[in-house]
Amino acid sequence: GTTWFRKSLSRVALLLLAAFFFGTTANATVYHVTVQNFSFTPSSMTVAVGDVVEFDWVNGVHTTTSVSVPGGALTWDSPMNSSTQIFSYPVTAAGSYSYHCSIHPTLMMGSFTAVDCTPIVNIPDSIFKALLVGDPSINTNGDGEIQLCEAAAFTGTINANNLGISDLTGIEAFTALTTLYCGNNNLTSINVSQNTALNWLTCSGNFLSSLDISHNTALTYLDCSGNLLSSLDVSHNIILDNLTCNV
């Protein structure tokens, strides 16, 4: 019908415009957002520059309309699509994107974060790097390095217990990491300020003289026993329900 035809033209025009100004990659990953029941699902996610976010209509008459995009990125405003239709947006710049349905702006909102996959995470400890590179769920392209987008996309567990690691630099790139075991190593410091999704941290049996967990408000479990800590501030960790911190 006419609506579908307009949608197709809009989709093609957007893709061609992005390719002309920014270039596209042949191996781009397509991330799907379902539009149904007055919601975008998932409502948030992490993608890479060069990927495509595709909105798939299941039911309802809605739009996907950009609200905030990083400087230089293309804005978008889809037709009022209905079931069985799609609208694609090629991601052209790193940063935070937010969008809504222009018909139901207070009910339907979503966002995604785009990261540049070019930078390689600095991981100076060879043991720690070997652990990360050897995990295919982290090193998804198998290239012997950990790109920033690979680290940012990882939502699972890193088990680095009992490995003789002296430096955990690089862990800060894993912003969606939920569980970290790094006990019984040779760590004198650890920076988890960027790991804001962390809910479980075991760093016992090291040589830590300080530990800042003020940014880790999702923590429910912490074991920092067997270190050199003289104090620990947990005033920001209001849902922490299991703490072990004996020397």
C-alpha positions as CSV (number, residue, x, y, z in Angstrom):
1,G,0.0,0.0,0.0
2,T,0.9,3.7,0.0
3,T,2.1,3.7,3.6
4,W,4.5,0.8,3.0
5,F,5.8,2.4,-0.1
6,R,6.5,5.7,1.7
7,K,8.2,3.7,4.5
8,S,10.4,1.9,2.0
9,L,11.5,5.1,0.3
10,S,12.3,6.7,3.7
11,R,14.3,3.7,4.7
12,V,16.3,3.6,1.5
13,A,16.9,7.3,1.5
14,L,18.2,7.3,5.0
15,L,20.6,4.4,4.3
16,L,21.8,6.0,1.1
17,L,22.3,9.4,2.8
18,A,24.3,7.8,5.6
19,A,26.4,5.8,3.2
20,F,27.2,9.0,1.2
21,F,28.2,11.1,4.1
22,F,29.6,8.7,6.6
23,G,30.3,5.4,4.8
24,T,28.9,2.0,5.9
25,T,30.5,-1.4,6.5
26,A,29.5,-4.5,4.7
27,N,29.6,-6.6,7.9
28,A,27.4,-4.3,9.9
29,T,25.4,-5.9,12.7
30,V,21.6,-5.3,12.7
31,Y,20.1,-4.8,16.1
32,H,16.3,-5.3,16.3
33,V,13.9,-3.2,18.3
34,T,10.4,-4.5,18.5
35,V,7.6,-2.0,18.4
36,Q,4.5,-3.3,20.1
37,N,2.1,-2.7,23.0
38,F,3.1,0.9,23.4
39,S,6.8,0.0,24.0
40,F,10.2,-0.4,22.4
41,T,11.9,-3.7,23.2
42,P,14.7,-3.6,24.2
43,S,14.3,0.0,25.4
44,S,18.1,0.4,25.7
45,M,21.2,-1.3,24.3
46,T,24.8,-0.8,23.2
47,V,25.7,-0.9,19.5
48,A,28.8,0.0,17.5
49,V,29.3,2.7,15.0
50,G,28.6,1.3,11.5
51,D,25.8,-1.0,12.8
52,V,22.1,-0.7,12.0
53,V,19.2,-0.3,14.5
54,E,16.1,-1.8,12.9
55,F,12.7,-1.1,14.3
56,D,10.3,-4.0,13.7
57,W,6.5,-3.2,14.0
58,V,4.4,-6.0,15.6
59,N,1.2,-4.0,16.3
60,G,-0.1,-0.5,16.7
61,V,0.4,2.7,14.7
62,H,3.5,4.4,16.0
63,T,6.6,6.3,14.9
64,T,10.2,6.1,15.9
65,T,11.5,9.7,16.1
66,S,14.9,10.8,17.3
67,V,14.9,13.1,20.4
68,S,18.7,13.4,21.0
69,V,21.6,12.3,18.9
70,P,25.4,13.0,19.2
71,G,26.7,15.9,17.2
72,G,27.0,15.2,13.5
73,A,24.7,12.2,13.5
74,L,21.6,11.9,11.3
75,T,18.3,12.5,13.0
76,W,15.3,10.3,12.0
77,D,11.5,10.4,11.9
78,S,9.8,7.3,10.6
79,P,6.4,7.2,9.0
80,M,3.4,6.1,11.2
81,N,4.1,2.4,10.5
82,S,1.8,-0.4,11.5
83,S,2.3,-4.2,11.8
84,T,4.7,-6.1,9.6
85,Q,6.7,-3.0,8.7
86,I,10.3,-2.0,9.5
87,F,12.4,1.2,9.7
88,S,16.2,1.1,9.8
89,Y,18.6,3.6,11.2
90,P,22.4,3.3,10.3
91,V,24.5,4.4,13.3
92,T,27.0,6.9,12.1
93,A,28.6,8.4,15.3
94,A,29.5,7.4,18.8
95,G,27.4,8.7,21.7
96,S,24.0,8.5,23.3
97,Y,20.8,8.4,21.2
98,S,17.3,8.7,22.5
99,Y,14.0,8.5,20.7
100,H,10.3,8.2,21.2
101,C,7.0,7.7,19.4
102,S,5.9,11.1,18.3
103,I,2.2,10.0,18.7
104,H,2.8,8.6,22.2
105,P,5.9,10.5,23.5
106,T,5.3,10.0,27.2
107,L,4.5,6.3,26.8
108,M,7.0,5.1,24.3
109,M,10.7,6.0,24.8
110,G,13.9,4.3,24.1
111,S,17.7,4.8,23.8
112,F,20.9,3.2,22.7
113,T,24.6,3.9,23.1
114,A,26.9,3.7,20.2
115,V,30.6,3.0,20.7
116,D,33.5,3.3,18.4
117,C,35.1,-0.1,17.8
118,T,38.4,1.3,16.6
119,P,40.0,1.9,19.9
120,I,41.8,-1.0,21.6
121,V,41.5,-1.3,25.4
122,N,44.8,-0.9,27.1
123,I,45.4,-4.1,29.2
124,P,49.1,-4.0,30.4
125,D,49.0,-7.2,32.5
126,S,49.7,-10.1,30.2
127,I,47.9,-12.6,32.4
128,F,44.8,-10.5,32.6
129,K,44.9,-9.8,28.8
130,A,45.3,-13.5,28.0
131,L,42.2,-14.3,30.1
132,L,40.1,-11.7,28.3
133,V,41.3,-12.5,24.8
134,G,40.8,-16.2,25.4
135,D,37.1,-15.7,26.2
136,P,35.1,-15.8,23.0
137,S,32.1,-14.2,24.7
138,I,34.4,-11.1,25.2
139,N,36.8,-11.3,22.3
140,T,33.9,-11.8,19.8
141,N,36.0,-11.1,16.7
142,G,38.9,-13.4,17.8
143,D,41.6,-10.9,16.7
144,G,43.8,-11.1,19.8
145,E,42.8,-7.7,21.1
146,I,39.8,-6.3,23.1
147,Q,38.1,-3.5,21.3
148,L,36.2,-0.8,23.3
149,C,32.9,-2.0,21.8
150,E,33.6,-5.6,22.8
151,A,34.3,-4.5,26.4
152,A,31.3,-2.2,26.6
153,A,28.9,-4.9,25.2
154,F,29.9,-7.6,27.7
155,T,27.3,-8.1,30.4
156,G,28.5,-11.3,32.0
157,T,31.1,-12.5,34.5
158,I,34.9,-12.1,34.6
159,N,36.6,-14.7,36.8
160,A,40.2,-13.7,37.4
161,N,40.7,-15.4,40.7
162,N,44.1,-17.0,41.6
163,L,46.0,-16.0,38.4
164,G,48.8,-13.9,39.8
165,I,47.5,-10.7,38.2
166,S,49.2,-7.5,39.3
167,D,47.3,-4.9,37.3
168,L,43.6,-4.8,36.5
169,T,43.9,-1.8,34.1
170,G,41.3,-2.3,31.3
171,I,38.5,-3.4,33.6
172,E,37.1,0.2,33.4
173,A,36.1,-0.4,29.8
174,F,33.6,-3.1,30.9
175,T,30.9,-0.7,31.8
176,A,28.1,-3.3,31.7
177,L,30.0,-6.0,33.6
178,T,27.8,-7.5,36.4
179,T,30.2,-9.9,38.2
180,L,33.9,-9.6,38.9
181,Y,36.1,-12.2,40.7
182,C,39.7,-11.0,41.1
183,G,40.6,-12.6,44.5
184,N,43.9,-14.0,45.5
185,N,46.1,-12.0,43.1
186,N,48.8,-9.3,43.5
187,L,46.6,-6.3,43.1
188,T,47.6,-3.1,45.0
189,S,44.8,-1.0,43.5
190,I,41.6,-1.5,41.5
191,N,39.5,1.0,39.7
192,V,35.8,0.0,39.4
193,S,34.4,3.5,39.2
194,Q,33.2,2.9,35.6
195,N,31.7,-0.5,36.3
196,T,28.4,0.9,37.4
197,A,26.4,-2.3,36.5
198,L,28.5,-4.4,38.9
199,N,26.4,-6.2,41.4
200,W,29.0,-8.8,42.7
201,L,32.6,-8.1,43.5
202,T,35.1,-10.4,45.1
203,C,38.6,-8.9,45.5
204,S,39.7,-10.6,48.6
205,G,43.3,-11.8,49.2
206,N,45.1,-8.9,47.5
207,F,47.1,-5.9,48.7
208,L,44.5,-3.2,48.4
209,S,45.0,-0.2,50.8
210,S,41.9,1.5,49.5
211,L,38.7,0.6,47.6
212,D,36.3,3.2,46.1
213,I,32.9,1.7,45.5
214,S,30.9,4.9,45.6
215,H,29.9,4.6,42.0
216,N,28.9,1.0,42.3
217,T,25.4,1.5,43.6
218,A,24.1,-1.7,42.1
219,L,26.4,-3.8,44.4
220,T,24.6,-6.5,46.4
221,Y,27.7,-8.6,47.3
222,L,31.2,-7.5,48.3
223,D,34.1,-9.6,49.6
224,C,37.2,-7.5,50.1
225,S,38.6,-9.4,53.0
226,G,42.3,-10.2,53.4
227,N,43.5,-6.8,52.1
228,L,45.2,-3.8,53.8
229,L,42.1,-1.7,54.1
230,S,41.8,0.6,57.1
231,S,38.4,2.0,56.1
232,L,35.6,1.4,53.7
233,D,32.8,3.7,52.7
234,V,29.6,1.9,51.8
235,S,27.2,4.9,52.3
236,H,26.4,4.9,48.6
237,N,25.7,1.2,48.4
238,I,22.2,1.1,49.7
239,I,21.3,-2.3,48.3
240,L,24.4,-4.0,49.5
241,D,23.2,-7.0,51.6
242,N,26.3,-9.2,51.8
243,L,29.6,-7.7,53.0
244,T,32.8,-9.5,54.1
245,C,35.7,-7.2,55.0
246,N,37.7,-8.8,57.7
247,V,41.5,-8.5,57.5
